[in-house]
Amino acid sequence: MSRASFARLGLLLAPAQLVAAEGNDLLGIVGDAWGPYEGGAITKDASNVVEAYGTDDGRVCITYTLSSDSVDDSCETHSATGPNQCGIHIHAGYSCADGEVGGHYFGAGGTDPWGLIRYSGGYPGVTWSMGKVKGTVCAEIDATIDTALHRTVVVHNAAATKIACGVLHRRTGGTARLIVPQLKAYPCEGYSNCIWDGEKYGGAVSARMNEQGQVCLNYKLLGGDPGCGSGPATGTPNSCGIHIHAGTTCEAASGVLGHYWNNAVLSSDPWQTATYDSTKDEVCVDMGHELSEAAGRAVVVHDKAGHRVSCGLLEQPAAKTTRRGMRYSTALKNYPCTGSIGDYPNCVWGSNTYGGGVTASFRRPGKVCLRWDFGKGNGDEGCKAGASTAGNSCGIHIHSGNTCEDASLAGGHYWDNTGADPWSSITYRRRRGYKCLDIGHVPIEGKAIVVHDKDGHRVACGLLQRMPRPSPRVPRVLEELESGSEPLEKLESGSEPEE
């Protein structure tokens, strides 16, 4: 076939002619993700790379570098002429399982462009050298590159038999990382096996996508179920599991839902094999979705018996929002007396006692400083003598919740779960004060500030919002907060100004 004939089919003649479309995602298959199909006699190789992308002229292209052992090496000298002989194509299926790759992928109503696209020696744009075959081929498939996400790339041997396969995942254009800054108790309302133990199941999770297109959960648990050290219980669903769930809340058991995976792409739940046997490790699964699609969804940890014991929502990391000098502020108002899960039993708000406002700023990454002023009131008069032995007595803390409208959703103390709770020592004695502590690299914008009285009851609440620079006019109480004149060494010490 002449070069002109190849051009009419929309095939690439030489890599130098290719112009990738700006803003297009790059899809790929890397390393061991490229493997044999239906027992094909090929060898996996960590250096294998297959990439797919769209071009400005509307074509979809495959660029590949494969070990000669990962394809049919006889194709180097084979004079292939028949359909699919020594072929490399995108197929419609979403799995490399036997019989599931489907046929060639192209748009509805279009003409199949793949049959004569090959990796054989002598094919335009293909080179064989030093045990590798490299090439770039393109086709007009009447569909955009994003529609090829999670579909398969298949290689045929010289006899046109399928021998190797991999699933395309996003290599660029997706979310790089998500985090759960703080795992907390799995909600008990509506869940019959609520056995939370914060000393065991607190912790944090970081999620990433590896080059094989798997989502990996890197976790650190405060303890975990000791029984999981010997592995999950045989025949017990979710035993020692750590999974992404489809729900977008950790406040109500009914909203956490089941495992999150794409049943249009995968034939079985991939999370069944994701388990922990130590307090710090990483598990990776192909869930058939991109990492970005998991943002806002719940990560759930299970104990040896398979019970759900802790939960946290995946969010974008916020390192930039913990830079030194960034400031957040809120006005305080009544702590809510009612909640969606249950009313707050100790609602003792006094409007002239706990008003005012709070600002929070980072002295360095991870170290947050709170400055408060209760305005015309003086806080709980009893706190002037210091906190009592009651939990949270005279406390002023950042909580994990993002609302002050629902008593059930303000959450608990907020930090990165590294070490002991740093908020237990943060208390007030006067209406104005300033204290600093290390909470780790966690975002605080939108989080709740909660004030407690002498008995530890929650009495005031406000949501932290980022203050722009330069600061505009703000309510007088917040101006007073920002105009404090304490010397630097006094602020660092965490002591409070005298009134």
C-alpha positions as CSV (number, residue, x, y, z in Angstrom):
1,M,0.0,0.0,0.0
2,S,1.3,3.5,-0.9
3,R,2.0,6.3,1.6
4,A,-1.0,8.1,0.0
5,S,-3.3,5.2,0.8
6,F,-2.1,5.2,4.4
7,A,-2.8,8.9,4.6
8,R,-6.4,8.4,3.3
9,L,-7.0,5.9,6.1
10,G,-5.9,8.5,8.7
11,L,-2.8,6.6,9.7
12,L,0.4,8.2,11.0
13,L,3.3,8.2,8.5
14,A,5.9,9.5,10.8
15,P,6.0,10.6,14.5
16,A,7.3,14.0,13.5
17,Q,4.1,14.8,11.7
18,L,2.0,14.4,14.9
19,V,0.7,17.4,16.8
20,A,-1.1,16.5,20.0
21,A,-4.2,18.5,20.7
22,E,-3.7,21.1,23.5
23,G,-5.4,20.2,26.7
24,N,-6.1,16.6,25.8
25,D,-5.7,14.0,28.4
26,L,-2.8,11.5,28.0
27,L,-3.9,7.9,28.5
28,G,-1.5,5.1,29.1
29,I,-0.5,1.6,30.1
30,V,2.7,1.2,32.0
31,G,4.9,-1.7,33.1
32,D,3.2,-4.8,34.5
33,A,-0.2,-3.5,33.5
34,W,0.7,-4.8,30.0
35,G,0.3,-8.5,30.1
36,P,-0.7,-11.7,28.2
37,Y,-4.2,-12.2,26.8
38,E,-5.8,-15.7,26.9
39,G,-2.5,-17.3,27.7
40,G,-0.6,-15.5,25.1
41,A,3.1,-16.4,25.1
42,I,4.5,-13.0,26.1
43,T,6.6,-11.8,29.0
44,K,5.8,-8.8,31.2
45,D,8.4,-6.0,31.3
46,A,8.5,-3.1,33.7
47,S,9.8,-0.8,31.0
48,N,6.7,-1.2,28.7
49,V,4.9,2.0,27.9
50,V,1.8,2.4,25.8
51,E,0.2,5.9,25.5
52,A,-2.9,7.2,23.7
53,Y,-3.9,10.8,23.0
54,G,-5.8,12.9,20.6
55,T,-4.5,15.2,17.9
56,D,-5.5,18.6,16.6
57,D,-6.8,17.0,13.4
58,G,-9.2,14.8,15.3
59,R,-7.3,11.5,15.3
60,V,-6.6,9.2,18.2
61,C,-3.0,8.0,18.3
62,I,-1.1,5.2,20.1
63,T,2.6,5.6,20.9
64,Y,4.3,2.5,22.3
65,T,7.7,1.2,23.5
66,L,7.4,-2.5,24.1
67,S,9.9,-5.3,24.8
68,S,10.1,-7.7,21.9
69,D,9.2,-10.4,24.5
70,S,5.9,-8.6,25.2
71,V,4.7,-8.9,21.6
72,D,5.3,-11.4,18.8
73,D,8.9,-10.9,17.9
74,S,8.4,-12.7,14.6
75,C,6.6,-9.6,13.5
76,E,9.9,-7.8,13.2
77,T,10.5,-9.5,9.8
78,H,6.9,-10.6,9.0
79,S,5.4,-9.2,5.8
80,A,1.9,-8.9,7.3
81,T,-0.9,-8.2,4.9
82,G,-4.1,-9.7,6.4
83,P,-6.4,-8.0,8.9
84,N,-5.1,-7.9,12.5
85,Q,-1.8,-9.6,11.6
86,C,0.8,-8.0,13.9
87,G,-1.9,-5.5,14.8
88,I,-2.0,-3.0,17.7
89,H,-5.4,-1.5,18.3
90,I,-7.8,0.1,20.8
91,H,-10.7,-2.3,21.6
92,A,-14.1,-1.5,22.9
93,G,-14.0,-3.7,26.0
94,Y,-13.0,-2.5,29.5
95,S,-11.2,-5.6,30.7
96,C,-8.4,-7.9,29.6
97,A,-10.1,-10.9,31.0
98,D,-10.6,-13.7,28.6
99,G,-13.3,-12.9,26.1
100,E,-14.0,-9.3,27.4
101,V,-11.8,-7.1,25.2
102,G,-14.5,-6.6,22.6
103,G,-14.0,-5.6,19.0
104,H,-12.1,-2.7,17.6
105,Y,-13.2,0.7,19.1
106,F,-14.6,3.4,16.8
107,G,-17.6,5.7,16.8
108,A,-21.1,4.5,16.1
109,G,-21.8,4.6,12.4
110,G,-18.1,5.0,11.5
111,T,-15.9,2.6,9.6
112,D,-13.4,0.4,11.4
113,P,-10.0,2.0,10.8
114,W,-7.9,-0.5,12.9
115,G,-7.6,-3.7,10.8
116,L,-4.5,-2.8,8.9
117,I,-2.6,-0.9,11.7
118,R,0.5,-2.9,12.7
119,Y,3.7,-2.9,14.7
120,S,5.5,-5.1,12.2
121,G,8.9,-4.2,10.8
122,G,8.6,-2.0,7.7
123,Y,5.3,-0.5,8.8
124,P,5.5,3.4,8.7
125,G,6.7,4.8,12.0
126,V,7.8,1.5,13.5
127,T,11.3,0.6,14.6
128,W,12.8,-2.6,16.0
129,S,16.1,-2.2,17.9
130,M,17.9,-3.7,20.9
131,G,15.1,-5.9,21.9
132,K,12.4,-3.2,21.7
133,V,9.7,-2.2,19.2
134,K,8.7,1.4,19.1
135,G,6.1,3.2,17.0
136,T,3.3,5.7,16.8
137,V,0.1,4.9,14.9
138,C,-3.1,7.0,14.5
139,A,-6.6,6.4,13.3
140,E,-9.8,8.4,12.6
141,I,-12.2,6.6,15.0
142,D,-15.0,9.2,15.0
143,A,-14.7,9.6,18.8
144,T,-12.6,11.7,21.2
145,I,-9.7,10.4,23.3
146,D,-11.7,10.7,26.5
147,T,-14.1,8.0,25.3
148,A,-11.2,5.6,25.2
149,L,-10.5,5.9,28.9
150,H,-10.5,2.5,30.6
151,R,-10.8,0.7,27.2
152,T,-8.2,-1.9,26.2
153,V,-5.3,-1.9,23.8
154,V,-4.7,-5.3,22.2
155,V,-1.7,-6.7,20.3
156,H,-2.1,-9.5,17.8
157,N,0.6,-12.0,16.6
158,A,1.5,-12.8,13.0
159,A,-1.4,-15.1,12.8
160,A,-3.8,-12.3,13.9
161,T,-4.5,-14.0,17.3
162,K,-4.8,-11.7,20.3
163,I,-1.8,-12.3,22.6
164,A,-1.3,-9.2,24.8
165,C,-3.5,-6.5,26.4
166,G,-3.7,-3.6,28.8
167,V,-6.3,-1.1,30.0
168,L,-5.9,2.6,29.3
169,H,-5.8,4.9,32.3
170,R,-5.3,8.6,32.6
171,R,-1.6,9.6,32.9
172,T,-2.1,13.4,32.8
173,G,-5.0,15.7,33.3
174,G,-6.3,13.9,36.5
175,T,-6.2,14.5,40.2
176,A,-2.7,13.9,41.6
177,R,-3.6,13.2,45.2
178,L,-6.5,13.2,47.7
179,I,-6.4,12.9,51.5
180,V,-8.4,12.0,54.5
181,P,-6.8,14.2,57.1
182,Q,-8.6,12.5,60.0
183,L,-10.4,9.2,60.2
184,K,-13.2,9.4,62.8
185,A,-15.9,7.1,64.3
186,Y,-18.1,5.4,61.9
187,P,-21.6,6.8,62.5
188,C,-23.6,4.7,64.9
189,E,-27.1,5.9,63.9
190,G,-28.6,3.2,61.8
191,Y,-25.6,0.9,62.1
192,S,-26.0,-2.2,64.3
193,N,-22.3,-3.0,64.8
194,C,-21.0,0.3,66.2
195,I,-17.8,-0.6,68.2
196,W,-15.7,2.5,67.5
197,D,-12.5,2.7,69.5
198,G,-10.6,5.9,68.6
199,E,-7.4,4.7,70.1
200,K,-7.4,1.8,67.5
201,Y,-9.0,3.2,64.4
202,G,-8.2,6.8,64.1
203,G,-5.6,7.9,61.6
204,A,-5.2,9.4,58.2
205,V,-5.2,8.3,54.5
206,S,-3.6,9.6,51.3
207,A,-4.8,8.4,47.9
208,R,-2.9,8.5,44.6
209,M,-3.1,6.9,41.2
210,N,-0.1,4.8,40.1
211,E,1.2,4.3,36.6
212,Q,-0.8,1.1,36.2
213,G,-4.0,3.1,36.7
214,Q,-4.7,1.7,40.1
215,V,-5.9,3.9,43.0
216,C,-3.6,3.4,46.0
217,L,-4.6,4.1,49.6
218,N,-1.6,5.0,51.8
219,Y,-2.9,4.7,55.3
220,K,-1.7,5.3,58.8
221,L,-3.9,3.9,61.6
222,L,-3.4,4.6,65.3
223,G,-3.7,0.9,66.0
224,G,-6.1,-1.0,63.9
225,D,-7.6,-4.4,64.9
226,P,-4.7,-6.4,66.4
227,G,-6.3,-9.5,64.9
228,C,-5.7,-8.2,61.4
229,G,-2.0,-8.7,61.9
230,S,-2.5,-12.3,60.9
231,G,-4.6,-11.3,57.9
232,P,-8.4,-11.2,57.2
233,A,-10.7,-13.9,58.5
234,T,-11.4,-16.5,55.9
235,G,-14.9,-16.3,54.5
236,T,-15.7,-13.0,56.4
237,P,-16.7,-10.2,53.9
238,N,-14.8,-7.0,54.4
239,S,-12.6,-8.5,57.2
240,C,-9.7,-6.1,57.9
241,G,-10.8,-4.0,54.9
242,I,-9.9,-0.5,53.9
243,H,-12.0,0.8,51.0
244,I,-13.4,3.8,49.2
245,H,-17.2,3.8,49.4
246,A,-19.7,5.5,47.1
247,G,-21.2,7.8,49.8
248,T,-20.2,11.4,50.4
249,T,-20.9,11.6,54.2
250,C,-19.5,10.1,57.4
251,E,-22.3,11.5,59.5
252,A,-25.1,9.1,58.8
253,A,-24.6,5.3,58.2
254,S,-27.3,5.3,55.5
255,G,-25.3,7.7,53.4
256,V,-21.9,5.9,53.3
257,L,-23.2,3.3,50.8
258,G,-21.3,0.4,49.4
259,H,-17.9,0.0,47.7
260,Y,-17.1,2.5,45.0
261,W,-16.2,0.9,41.7
262,N,-17.3,1.0,38.1
263,N,-19.5,-2.1,37.3
264,A,-19.7,-1.0,33.7
265,V,-15.9,-1.5,33.4
266,L,-15.2,-4.3,35.9
267,S,-17.0,-7.6,36.4
268,S,-16.4,-7.9,40.1
269,D,-15.9,-5.8,43.2
270,P,-12.1,-5.0,43.3
271,W,-12.2,-3.8,47.0
272,Q,-12.7,-7.3,48.4
273,T,-9.0,-7.9,48.3
274,A,-8.0,-4.5,49.8
275,T,-7.0,-5.3,53.4
276,Y,-4.6,-4.1,56.1
277,D,-2.3,-6.2,58.3
278,S,-0.3,-3.4,59.8
279,T,-0.8,0.2,61.0
280,K,1.0,1.8,58.1
281,D,1.1,0.6,54.5
282,E,-0.5,1.0,51.0
283,V,-3.1,-1.0,49.1
284,C,-3.8,-0.5,45.4
285,V,-6.8,-1.6,43.3
286,D,-8.2,-0.9,39.9
287,M,-11.7,0.4,40.7
288,G,-12.5,1.4,37.1
289,H,-12.7,5.1,38.0
290,E,-10.2,8.0,38.0
291,L,-9.0,9.3,41.3
292,S,-10.7,12.6,40.7
293,E,-14.1,10.8,40.7
294,A,-13.4,9.7,44.3
295,A,-13.2,13.3,45.6
296,G,-15.6,13.8,48.4
297,R,-16.3,10.1,48.9
298,A,-15.9,8.1,52.1
299,V,-12.9,5.9,53.0
300,V,-14.1,3.1,55.5
301,V,-11.9,0.9,57.7
302,H,-13.2,-2.5,58.9
303,D,-12.2,-4.6,61.8
304,K,-11.4,-8.4,61.8
305,A,-15.2,-9.2,61.9
306,G,-15.8,-7.0,58.9
307,H,-17.6,-4.3,60.9
308,R,-17.3,-0.7,59.8
309,V,-15.3,1.1,62.5
310,S,-14.0,4.4,61.1
311,C,-14.7,6.8,58.2
312,G,-13.3,9.9,56.6
313,L,-14.0,11.9,53.4
314,L,-11.4,12.2,50.6
315,E,-10.5,15.8,49.9
316,Q,-7.9,17.9,48.0
317,P,-4.7,18.4,50.0
318,A,-4.4,22.0,51.1
319,A,-0.7,22.5,51.7
320,K,-1.0,26.0,50.2
321,T,-3.6,26.9,52.7
322,T,-1.3,26.2,55.6
323,R,1.4,28.6,54.6
324,R,2.7,31.0,57.1
325,G,0.7,34.2,57.2
326,M,-2.6,32.9,55.8
327,R,-5.5,34.0,58.1
328,Y,-9.0,32.8,58.7
329,S,-11.8,34.4,60.8
330,T,-15.3,33.8,62.1
331,A,-17.9,35.5,64.2
332,L,-19.2,33.2,67.0
333,K,-22.9,32.4,67.4
334,N,-25.1,30.0,69.4
335,Y,-24.0,26.3,69.2
336,P,-27.0,24.5,67.6
337,C,-29.4,22.8,69.9
338,T,-30.8,20.5,67.3
339,G,-29.3,18.0,65.0
340,S,-30.2,15.7,62.1
341,I,-29.0,12.6,64.0
342,G,-29.8,13.8,67.5
343,D,-30.3,17.0,69.5
344,Y,-27.5,18.4,71.6
345,P,-28.3,17.4,75.2
346,N,-26.5,20.3,77.0
347,C,-27.7,23.4,75.1
348,V,-26.8,26.2,77.6
349,W,-26.0,29.1,75.2
350,G,-26.1,32.6,76.7
351,S,-26.1,35.3,74.0
352,N,-24.3,37.9,76.1
353,T,-21.6,35.5,77.3
354,Y,-20.1,33.8,74.3
355,G,-20.4,36.2,71.4
356,G,-17.4,37.7,69.6
357,G,-15.1,36.2,67.1
358,V,-12.0,34.2,66.4
359,T,-9.1,34.4,63.9
360,A,-6.7,31.6,63.0
361,S,-3.4,31.9,61.3
362,F,-0.4,29.7,60.5
363,R,2.9,30.7,62.1
364,R,4.6,28.0,60.1
365,P,3.2,25.1,58.0
366,G,1.2,22.9,60.4
367,K,1.3,25.3,63.4
368,V,-2.0,27.2,63.8
369,C,-2.6,30.0,66.2
370,L,-6.0,31.1,67.5
371,R,-6.8,34.6,68.7
372,W,-10.2,35.1,70.3
373,D,-12.3,37.9,71.7
374,F,-15.7,37.1,73.3
375,G,-16.8,40.7,72.8
376,K,-18.9,42.3,75.5
377,G,-19.3,39.1,77.3
378,N,-16.5,37.5,79.3
379,G,-16.9,33.8,78.5
380,D,-17.8,31.5,81.3
381,E,-16.9,33.4,84.5
382,G,-15.9,30.1,86.1
383,C,-13.1,29.7,83.6
384,K,-11.2,32.6,85.1
385,A,-10.1,30.2,87.8
386,G,-9.0,27.7,85.1
387,A,-10.5,24.6,83.5
388,S,-12.1,21.9,85.6
389,T,-11.5,18.1,85.2
390,A,-14.5,17.8,82.9
391,G,-13.6,16.9,79.3
392,N,-13.2,20.0,77.1
393,S,-13.7,22.3,80.1
394,C,-13.1,26.0,79.0
395,G,-11.9,24.7,75.6
396,I,-11.7,26.6,72.3
397,H,-11.0,24.2,69.5
398,I,-11.1,23.7,65.7
399,H,-13.5,20.8,64.9
400,S,-13.7,18.6,61.9
401,G,-17.2,19.6,60.9
402,N,-18.2,22.1,58.3
403,T,-21.4,23.4,59.8
404,C,-22.7,25.3,62.8
405,E,-26.3,24.7,61.9
406,D,-26.6,21.0,62.9
407,A,-25.5,19.8,66.3
408,S,-24.8,16.3,64.9
409,L,-22.3,17.5,62.2
410,A,-19.8,19.8,64.0
411,G,-17.5,16.8,64.4
412,G,-14.7,16.3,66.9
413,H,-11.3,17.9,67.5
414,Y,-9.5,18.4,64.2
415,W,-5.8,17.6,63.5
416,D,-3.8,15.2,61.3
417,N,-4.2,12.3,63.8
418,T,-0.4,12.1,64.3
419,G,0.1,11.5,68.0
420,A,-2.2,12.5,70.8
421,D,-5.1,15.0,70.5
422,P,-3.3,18.5,70.7
423,W,-6.5,20.3,71.6
424,S,-6.9,19.0,75.1
425,S,-4.6,21.7,76.5
426,I,-6.1,24.6,74.6
427,T,-8.3,26.5,77.0
428,Y,-9.4,30.1,77.8
429,R,-9.5,32.0,81.1
430,R,-10.3,35.5,79.9
431,R,-12.4,37.0,77.2
432,R,-9.3,37.7,75.0
433,G,-6.5,35.2,74.4
434,Y,-4.1,33.7,71.9
435,K,-2.6,30.2,71.7
436,C,-0.7,28.1,69.2
437,L,-0.4,24.4,68.6
438,D,0.7,21.9,65.9
439,I,-2.2,20.3,64.1
440,G,-0.3,19.1,61.0
441,H,-0.8,19.9,57.3
442,V,-4.6,19.9,57.3
443,P,-6.8,22.5,55.7
444,I,-8.9,24.7,58.2
445,E,-11.0,26.8,55.8
446,G,-14.6,26.1,56.4
447,K,-14.0,24.1,59.6
448,A,-15.9,24.8,62.8
449,I,-14.5,26.7,65.8
450,V,-16.3,25.4,69.0
451,V,-16.2,27.1,72.4
452,H,-16.9,25.1,75.6
453,D,-18.0,26.3,79.0
454,K,-16.6,25.3,82.4
455,D,-18.5,22.0,82.3
456,G,-17.2,21.2,78.8
457,H,-20.5,21.8,77.1
458,R,-20.4,23.3,73.6
459,V,-21.8,26.8,73.8
460,A,-20.5,28.7,70.7
461,C,-19.6,28.0,67.1
462,G,-18.4,29.6,63.9
463,L,-17.0,28.6,60.5
464,L,-13.5,29.7,59.6
465,Q,-13.3,31.7,56.3
466,R,-10.1,32.8,54.6
467,M,-9.4,36.5,55.1
468,P,-8.2,38.3,51.9
469,R,-5.0,40.3,51.8
470,P,-5.1,43.2,52.3
471,S,-7.9,42.8,54.8
472,P,-11.1,44.8,54.1
473,R,-13.2,46.4,56.8
474,V,-14.4,43.7,59.2
475,P,-16.7,43.8,62.2
476,R,-15.1,45.7,65.1
477,V,-14.7,42.7,67.2
478,L,-12.5,41.1,64.5
479,E,-10.6,44.3,64.1
480,E,-9.8,44.2,67.8
481,L,-8.7,40.6,67.4
482,E,-6.2,41.5,64.7
483,S,-4.9,44.6,66.5
484,G,-3.5,42.8,69.5
485,S,-0.1,44.1,70.6
486,E,1.4,41.1,72.3
487,P,5.2,40.8,71.7
488,L,6.3,37.9,69.5
489,E,7.9,35.9,72.3
490,K,4.7,36.1,74.3
491,L,2.6,34.9,71.4
492,E,5.0,32.0,70.8
493,S,4.7,31.0,74.4
494,G,1.0,30.5,74.1
495,S,0.2,32.7,77.1
496,E,-2.8,35.0,77.2
497,P,-2.8,38.8,77.5
498,E,-3.9,40.3,80.7
499,E,-7.2,42.1,80.8
